[in-house]
Each structure stands twice: as C-alpha cells, then as structure tokens.
Amino acid sequence: PALACLSDFTEMMRALGYPRLISMENFHTPNFMLVSEVLLWLVKRYEPQTDIPPDVETEQDRVFFIKAVAQFMATKAHIKLNTKKLYQADGYAVKELLKVTSVLYGAMNTKGVERADVSEEDSSKFKFDLGSKIADLKAARQLASEITSKGASLYDLLGKEVELREARTESLARPLEINEAEKVMKIAIDCVLEQVQKTKDMLNNVALDEANLEAKIEKRKLELERSQKRLQTLQSVRPAFMDEYEKIEEQLQKQYSSYLEKFRNLTYMEQLLDDHRRIEQEMFEEAANMLHLMQNRLKEEEQHLLKSGNNDDSDIEIQEDEGSDSEVEDRQIMKQRTATETLLQG
C-alpha cells in the first residue's frame, strides 16, 4: 500500500505539472526539504496569493511551516493533515501529501484533462488556475449569506407593510405646511452655519497656536545655540586658579598617603598593645590560680598535722609542745609567703 500511494503521488504530481521529477527513492529516508518544497508548491496551486514563509533551516522554522500549511489547508480547502506525519518527511508524509494532490487532481480531471499518458513536457505547459475558482467559490458563499440576511430583513419589512401603508397614506393625505417646513429648514440651515463657523474658528485657533508654537520653538533653538556656544567657550578657557588647584590636589594626595601609612601603623601598634595586655592578664590569672591551689594544699596539710597531733599526744604533751606547734605554723606561713612572692615575680 505504501508503494501504491507513492506511485499514485508521483503520477499525480507529474500530471499537475510539478517541475521536478519525483522518484520512489526520494522518501525511503526522511527528506524534509523535498516535502516542504512540495507543500509550498501545492499551497501556491490552491491560492497563488498566499504568504507562507519558506524558511525551514531550523527546527522551529520547520514546525512553524508545517503548522501554517496544515492550518491553510484546513481553513481554505477543508483538508485535515497530520502534522506529525508531515514532519517525519518519509513514506507516512506521502499519504498526507496524497490528500492534497488527490483534490487537485480530481479538480483537473473535471476539466477533461487526461491522467497518466501526458508527457512531462506537455504537463509542464499545463496551467491550472485553481485560485480563481476558489475565489469565485468564496464570493458565491458570501453572496449566499448576504441573500439570506437580506431575505430575512425583507420578510420582516413586508410583515410591517400593513401598518406602514396606513401611515404612508395618512402622510400623503395630509396637506403640506410650507411655512412649517420653511421654518424647520431655516433652523437646520442655521445649525449648519453655526457648526461651520465653529469649525472655522477652531481652524483659526489652530493656525494661531501653530504660529505661537513655531515662535517658541525658534526662540528655544536660539537659546540652545547660545548655551552651546557658551559651553564651548567655557570648555576651551582654562581657569586662572587651575594651577593652584592642581598643586593643592597633589599635596592633598601626599597628605592622604601619609595619613594612610600612619593610620596603618597606629592600628598595628594598638593590636600589639592588645596582645600584650591579653598575655599579661592570662599570666596574672594563672598565678592567682596557682596561689589559690597552694593555699588550699597548705590548709589541708595543716589540718592533717593538727589531727595527727591530737591523736598521738596527751594533754600534758600538748601543753609542752605548744611552743613547737607555733614554730611549725610560723614555718608554714613563711613557706607560703615565699611561694607567693616567687609566683608574682615570675
């Protein structure tokens, strides 16, 4: 079936006068360039004035091209095409192309043109203008819709003919009042003249405003030119105090460099001072902790000695050894002071 469709497609394209020879080998692999060329040619055969962009270089352009052709065929020729199969550009796309070529080929046969025996040279000379026929069909459809609407309107008006006839007869039978008509006409003429005068006044005002605006624009142009000339003059003239300004600026730059150097030195010295104070604080805290530990240890030894003295000596021995205990306490106090002084000196 695929080969038959491809064969029918090639024959129909030859009969329709396609200038390029299409073989059955062209669609064994995807060939989007050929499919786009054939689609564009078929669209031009349907309506020569259509404007579909032929650019198919990028993927986005190809998708846009396929959608545009499918939309054109659906709206103009009432042919529904499968865009996915057309994008494949292989044997499945031939079946979709065959839908369009079949319609064109059938329209050509209605004109009495033979189908398969026409040579390529004769078929190239054949010109089948289907666009004019489609235009006639559009005009016929539009006229049919207008006839329908006009007929409905005419039917409604004819239904009111009885009432309208009576009103018309009454109006014709009534005598014409010339004075009243003349009065109405004068009023209408006066209104028209008043509108004309208002329009003339508006035009005059517009002309006056235009002249005023042109004068203001010209004045602004002159002021702009003067300002530009003054600016150029000021730019070209070197101020008298410019040399002194440049010298002061150089001095300021030097002072600023000196300030930066001194500021960095000051910051560095402050950092060193903070580090020294922190180290001294840590050493002082460490010495205080050591002193506290030694005091606690001496108190514990003193309590231990007192307990051992109470257990071993009698009351008499205690009285005899009071002098010796006081000597021991004095020695302990001296040791404690010596250790404290050593830590503080360290």
GUMAR-705138 format. One record per residue (C-alpha): residue in three letters; y negated, x negated, z negated. Coordinates in steps of 0.05 Angstrom, whole numbers, plus 5000, padded with zeros to 4 digits. Each point is the difference from the previous one (the first is absolute). Layout:
<nodes>
ALAYXZ;...
</nodes>
This chain:
<nodes>
PRO500050005000;ALA495249434985;LEU501349695069;ALA499050685032;CYS493450104964;LEU497749315021;SER502050125072;ASP496450675002;PHE493949694969;THR499649445050;GLU500950485059;MET494750484973;MET495149434989;ARG501249765071;ALA498950715027;LEU493650084959;GLY497249385032;TYR500349504943;PRO497749345032;ARG504949564963;LEU507649985011;ILE503850194937;SER507249764996;MET505550204952;GLU499849304969;ASN492950094973;PHE502150414940;HIS506349624977;THR495449654950;PRO493650274969;ASN494449965051;PHE493850294968;MET495249745053;LEU503650395055;VAL500450634957;SER492649974984;GLU498349895074;VAL504350595021;LEU497150454946;LEU492949835019;TRP501550135074;LEU503250684984;VAL494050204957;LYS495349825057;ARG504250435047;TYR499250594953;GLU492649914989;PRO496449425036;GLN493850074955;THR503749884935;ASP498049404958;ILE505849674963;PRO499149274980;PRO505149575037;ASP499949434949;VAL507049884972;GLU499649284976;THR500950124925;GLU504850454963;GLN494350444976;ASP497450085072;ARG507050205023;VAL500750534946;PHE493250285017;PHE501650015074;ILE506750374990;LYS496750524954;ALA494350115049;VAL504750125058;ALA504550464959;GLN494050404977;PHE497350055071;MET506750255028;ALA500850504943;THR493050305009;LYS499249965075;ALA507050075029;HIS503650324940;ILE505249455001;LYS502649754933;LEU501649265000;ASN503849604947;THR495349444982;LYS505449584965;LYS504449995062;LEU494049845044;TYR498349414954;GLN507149735007;ALA498649915075;ASP507450005018;GLY504950515029;TYR497950524949;ALA492949945023;VAL502350165071;LYS502350694977;GLU493050144973;LEU496749755063;LEU504750445040;LYS496950624967;VAL493349835031;THR502649785068;SER504350635006;VAL493850444993;LEU496149605051;TYR506049965047;GLY501150764995;ALA492750135015;MET500549545060;ASN506150375026;THR496450664997;LYS495449725053;GLY505949895047;VAL500749254994;GLU507149745009;ARG503249634942;ALA504349395011;ASP499749805074;VAL492749805000;SER499249265009;GLU495849584953;GLU494649895054;ASP499350755013;SER500150174925;SER494449514987;LYS495750385051;PHE501550664965;LYS494250224956;PHE501350584953;ASP493950224962;LEU502650404942;GLY493549914960;SER496350515043;LYS505650504990;ILE499849914925;ALA492450095002;ASP500950655039;LEU505150224948;LYS495149854944;ALA494650395036;ALA504750595011;ARG502050014926;GLN492749984980;LEU498350565047;ALA505850414975;SER497649934928;GLU492950185021;ILE502450615038;THR503950234939;SER494049934954;LYS495250325050;GLY504950585010;ALA500450124925;SER492449984995;LEU499350485059;TYR505050474969;ASP496050034935;LEU493550125038;LEU503150565042;GLY502350324935;LYS492750054979;GLU497750275067;VAL499550734974;GLU495149824946;LEU496249525044;ARG499550515056;GLU496550504953;ALA495249474975;ARG498649775071;THR498750715024;GLU495450134941;SER496149375014;LEU499350165073;ALA497750714986;ARG494849784951;PRO493149905033;LEU497549285003;GLU494249874953;ILE495849495037;ASN494949904945;GLU505449844949;ALA503549535048;GLU493549665016;LYS498649914926;VAL506849704988;MET499249535059;LYS493249774975;ILE502949864932;ALA505649605031;ILE495149625045;ASP495649844939;CYS506049744963;VAL502049565058;LEU492949745008;GLU499749854925;GLN506549625005;VAL497449615060;GLN493649834962;LYS504149764940;THR504249575046;LYS493849705032;ASP497049864932;MET506449664978;LEU500049585063;ASN492849804988;ASN501749824928;VAL505949595024;ALA495549635049;LEU494949874945;ASP505349764952;GLU502949565054;ALA493149685012;ASN499149894925;LEU506849694993;GLU498749545059;ALA493449784969;LYS503549864933;ILE505549625035;GLU495049575038;LYS496249874935;ARG506449794965;LYS501849545058;LEU493249654994;GLU500949924925;LEU507049725010;GLU497549505051;ARG494449774953;SER505049934943;GLN504749605042;LYS494549535023;ARG497749914928;LEU507149864979;GLN500849475054;THR493449684978;LEU502249984927;GLN506749715020;SER496849455042;VAL494949794947;ARG502549564943;PRO496950194932;ALA495549484967;PHE503949994935;MET506849925034;ASP500349244989;GLU498650084926;TYR505150564997;GLU505449565031;LYS498549434951;ILE500350474941;GLU506550285027;GLU503049305004;GLN497849864928;LEU502950654978;GLN506649825033;LYS500149344963;GLN498350334934;TYR505450515011;SER505149455014;SER497949644936;TYR500550654962;LEU507050125025;GLU502249304980;LYS497150074930;PHE502950694992;ARG506949755018;ASN499349414951;LEU497750474945;THR505850475012;TYR504849414998;MET497149744934;GLU500350694969;GLN507350045020;LEU501449324968;LEU496450224936;ASP504050644996;ASP506549605009;HIS498049514944;ARG498350564952;ARG506550355015;ILE504049364986;GLU496349884934;GLN501250724980;GLU507449935015;MET500449354959;PHE496450324941;GLU504650605001;GLU506149545003;ALA497449594940;ALA498750634961;ASN507050255013;MET503049334979;LEU495950014936;HIS502350704984;LEU507249815011;MET499449394954;GLN496750414946;ASN505750505002;ARG505249444998;LEU496649674939;LYS499750674964;GLU507450105012;GLU501749304974;GLU495650114939;GLN503450664984;HIS506849675010;LEU498249434952;LEU497450494948;LYS506350415003;SER504549394993;GLY495849744941;ASN500650664963;ASN507650015007;ASP501649274979;ASP495149864942;SER499550324933;ASP493750254969;ILE498949334965;GLU500949615063;ILE495150455034;GLN494749824949;GLU501649265007;ASP499750035076;GLU493550385006;GLY496549345014;SER505149815053;ASP499550695034;SER492549945005;GLU500949325032;VAL504750295051;GLU495150565017;ASP494549495008;ARG504349595048;GLN501650635041;ILE492650185004;MET498349305023;LYS505450015053;GLN497450685025;ARG492949755006;THR502149365035;ALA504050405052;THR494250475011;GLU495149435011;THR504949675048;LEU500650635042;LEU492650125002;GLN498749285022;GLY505350055054;
</nodes>
